[in-house]
Amino acid sequence: MKKSFLKRLAAAALAGVFSVALLAGCGGEKSGSSSGGSGKPVAQTQQAPKSGEKMKINFPTASASGALYAVGAAICNNWNQTVPTVNAASQASAGGIENLGMVSDGEAQVSIAISSNVYQCMNGTEGFTDHAYKDIKAVAGLYLNPNQVVATDKSGINTLTDVKGKHFAVASAGSSVYNECMTHFTAAGLKFPDDINAEFINFTGASDMLQNGTIDGAWIMSGAPASAVSQALTSKCHLIDIDDKVISELQSKYPWYVKYTIPAGTYPNQEKDVKTSAIKMVMFCRGDLPEEVVYQMTKSFWEHIDELGASQKNLKGLKPADAVKDIAGIPLHKGAEKYYKEIGVL
């Protein structure tokens, strides 16, 4: 992914994500264009594989310690075994925003990100004002990805406002997690990042620092249970609730937030339910991928969802009927749409 794009994202994030309030009804616009914000093509059109050939599907995920990395690897393995026309390979990445940039630029064909970032990429808002990709399409809405705020027991942090003045890991500027920190802390009344002694590291590094007691807390966004959170909660740390008022304020401005409960016992030493916010993960692709290829990948994914769920907890219990819901108005790829109509979901 181009460094200049990451720099633009970081700059946009530092400028603040509350500059424009997004409307829920705006996400349904469709465009056949495969161009970025400059109007220039971002990549050559993806051609259908010739007879006997396979289409390469590059599938970026997230850091190797995150749940998304294993999910992407499992999906690619399934496709390689069941879809003769594709050769899919997963890879580690910096997460959703980088994934979107890679798909937009044609460096990747399929990936996963939270629905909010996919919406912003499609519409050229927030950090994507100079790097819009209007032809992005949804393959399936997956699982809810909860925000998980971890604090050391000695920090005195029990609410978001308690983070003021504390040494807190907010992830890398411009990342999905950084933007979640910005929106939530701002909604809680803090000036972000000025009110926080911010540490700009990924959650693998944050988990190590939590265990060592060298930071007071960290923001982690991952399917539950997440290994980084599990490790932290075995080292005198705890999860904190996100107040309902904060979540309600976010829901009034953004179409993708839902209230979420992490049940007691999900993590070591977690004795009570934890209330937080979550955003649905969306598997997305380039709009110019051949219809038949996306149809076969979508069909295979859902026909093998029980097997995938047995190996990946975040995929367990997913149903096709939910795949087209709560995806922030992101249009389905024609291949995916064909499958959902075929099984009566649409």
Buried (B, 14 or more C-beta within 10 A) or exposed (E): BEEEBBEBBBEBBBEBBEEEEBEBEBBEEBBEBBBBBEEEEBBEEBEEBEEEEBBEBBBBBBBEBBBBBBBBBBBBBBBBEBBEBBBBBBBBBBBBBBBBBBBBBBBBBBBBBBBBBBBBBBBBBBBBBBBBBBBBBBBBBBBBBBBBBBBBEEBEBEBBBBBBEBBBBBBBBBBBBBBBBBBBBBBBEBEBBEBBEBBBBBBBBBBBBBBEBEBBBBBBBBBBBBBBBBBBBEBEBBBBBBBEEBBEBBBEBBBBBEBBBBEEEBBBBBEEBBBBBBBBBBBBBBBBBBBBBBBBBBBBBBBBBEEBBEBBBBBEEBEBEBBBEBBBBBBBBBBBBBBBEEEEBB
